[in-house]
């Protein structure tokens, strides 16, 4: 990691889940609350919810917190599961699922903030994320907005990962050459691969991915692979 002068870091799956895809988080929370769903059906419900939320993104308020987003995601997941007759519609289950996911994300975000604040003393940090237009409110709610110089959010700039162009905006903001920038993220496809195309240093926070091929493919490499965000302090010291 020689010559790194600035950092572009992903949000969802990196800062808020410790490197795990959000599907993996829901896959763990459902049975923990005694809601038993076949993994294949839950995966379908997750995809449906993400697609519906993207279609309905214009109705998301910039002041919505992550709990507001989670309520909508869980509503959509339950809608799908109801259509498939795989889930009894219990309001208490919805509320418990939302609360468990929110507490999990908030705890991870605040743990990550301890690392990010230390890094911010040495490097400018820019957040680069596919999100819905309310990421500033999410960061404010979690108390971590002060960790970043700026936020580059797909809904605001009209570019989504894995396009390298969204990262190019971050590099431009830093005023650095690509080789002087480290990109940190949990997804090889969305973070590491575009970073490599741009000539940036890449650090892969490798947790439970969307599918086995995302994390287990031997062709998927990065300059450094870490298992916990705290390892950034050692990698970038």
WOHU-V442339 format. One record per residue. N is the residue number from 0. RES is the residue in one letter. SS is DSSP state (A for helix, B for strand, O for the rest). OMEGA is omega in degrees with one decimal (none if undefined). Layout:
BEGIN
N:RES:SS:OMEGA  N:RES:SS:OMEGA
END
This chain:
BEGIN
0:X:O:177.1  1:X:O:172.3  2:X:O:175.7  3:X:O:-178.9  4:X:O:179.4  5:X:B:-174.5  6:X:B:167.9  7:X:B:-175.4  8:X:B:177.2  9:X:O:176.1  10:X:O:-173.2  11:X:O:-177.7  12:X:O:179.7  13:X:O:-177.4  14:X:O:-171.1  15:X:O:179.9  16:X:O:-179.8  17:X:O:176.4  18:X:O:-178.2  19:X:O:176.2  20:X:O:-177.6  21:X:A:174.9  22:X:A:178.6  23:X:A:178.0  24:X:A:178.9  25:X:A:179.5  26:X:A:177.8  27:X:A:-175.1  28:X:A:-178.2  29:X:A:-179.1  30:X:A:177.1  31:X:A:177.6  32:X:O:177.9  33:X:O:172.7  34:X:O:-172.3  35:X:O:-179.8  36:X:O:174.5  37:X:O:-176.6  38:X:A:-178.7  39:X:A:179.2  40:X:A:178.4  41:X:A:177.5  42:X:A:177.6  43:X:A:179.7  44:X:A:178.6  45:X:A:179.7  46:X:A:179.6  47:X:A:-178.6  48:X:A:-180.0  49:X:A:179.6  50:X:A:179.9  51:X:A:179.4  52:X:A:177.6  53:X:A:178.7  54:X:A:-176.0  55:X:O:-172.5  56:X:A:-179.3  57:X:A:-179.1  58:X:A:178.6  59:X:O:-179.0  60:X:O:178.0  61:X:O:179.5  62:X:O:180.0  63:X:O:176.3  64:X:O:178.5  65:X:A:177.2  66:X:A:175.8  67:X:A:178.4  68:X:A:-180.0  69:X:A:178.4  70:X:A:-179.1  71:X:A:178.0  72:X:A:-178.6  73:X:A:175.3  74:X:A:-179.6  75:X:A:177.6  76:X:A:-180.0  77:X:A:176.7  78:X:A:-179.1  79:X:A:-178.7  80:X:A:176.5  81:X:A:178.6  82:X:A:179.6  83:X:O:-179.8  84:X:O:-178.2  85:X:O:-171.9  86:X:O:171.1  87:X:O:-176.0  88:X:O:179.6  89:X:O:-178.0  90:X:A:-179.0  91:X:A:176.9  92:X:A:178.2  93:X:A:-177.0  94:X:A:-179.9  95:X:A:179.8  96:X:A:178.3  97:X:A:-177.4  98:X:A:180.0  99:X:A:179.8  100:X:A:179.7  101:X:A:179.8  102:X:A:178.4  103:X:A:-178.1  104:X:A:-179.3  105:X:A:179.3  106:X:A:178.7  107:X:A:-179.3  108:X:A:-179.1  109:X:A:172.6  110:X:A:178.7  111:X:A:-177.2  112:X:A:178.3  113:X:A:177.9  114:X:A:-175.9  115:X:A:-179.6  116:X:A:175.8  117:X:A:178.6  118:X:A:-176.7  119:X:A:176.1  120:X:O:-178.0  121:X:O:-173.5  122:X:O:167.1  123:X:B:-179.1  124:X:B:176.3  125:X:B:179.2  126:X:B:178.8  127:X:B:-169.8  128:X:B:163.3  129:X:O:-178.9  130:X:O:-162.9  131:X:O:-178.7  132:X:O:-178.7  133:X:O:-174.7  134:X:A:177.6  135:X:A:179.1  136:X:A:177.5  137:X:A:-179.7  138:X:A:178.3  139:X:A:-179.2  140:X:A:-179.7  141:X:A:177.4  142:X:O:-176.7  143:X:O:-177.2  144:X:A:-176.3  145:X:A:-178.7  146:X:A:-168.9  147:X:O:174.8  148:X:O:178.8  149:X:B:178.7  150:X:B:172.6  151:X:B:-170.7  152:X:B:-173.8  153:X:A:-177.9  154:X:A:-178.0  155:X:A:-175.0  156:X:A:177.3  157:X:O:177.8  158:X:O:179.2  159:X:O:167.7  160:X:O:13.4  161:X:O:177.2  162:X:O:176.9  163:X:A:-174.7  164:X:A:178.6  165:X:A:175.8  166:X:A:178.1  167:X:A:175.6  168:X:A:178.3  169:X:A:177.8  170:X:A:179.0  171:X:A:178.9  172:X:A:-179.9  173:X:A:-177.6  174:X:O:-176.7  175:X:O:171.3  176:X:O:-179.6  177:X:A:-178.3  178:X:A:179.0  179:X:A:-174.4  180:X:B:172.3  181:X:B:175.5  182:X:B:-178.1  183:X:B:177.7  184:X:B:-177.8  185:X:O:-175.4  186:X:O:176.9  187:X:A:-177.4  188:X:A:-172.4  189:X:A:-174.7  190:X:A:-171.9  191:X:A:-177.8  192:X:A:177.3  193:X:A:176.6  194:X:A:178.2  195:X:A:178.7  196:X:A:-178.7  197:X:A:-178.5  198:X:O:177.7  199:X:O:166.9  200:X:B:-178.0  201:X:B:178.0  202:X:B:-174.8  203:X:B:172.3  204:X:B:-166.7  205:X:O:176.4  206:X:O:177.0  207:X:O:-176.7  208:X:O:178.0  209:X:O:178.2  210:X:O:-176.5  211:X:A:-177.1  212:X:A:178.7  213:X:A:-175.6  214:X:A:-172.9  215:X:A:-178.5  216:X:O:-178.2  217:X:O:178.2  218:X:O:-179.1  219:X:O:-177.7  220:X:O:173.9  221:X:O:177.4  222:X:O:174.4  223:X:B:175.4  224:X:B:179.4  225:X:B:179.8  226:X:O:177.4  227:X:O:-176.8  228:X:A:179.0  229:X:A:179.5  230:X:A:176.5  231:X:A:-178.0  232:X:A:177.9  233:X:A:-178.0  234:X:A:-172.4  235:X:O:-177.8  236:X:O:none
END
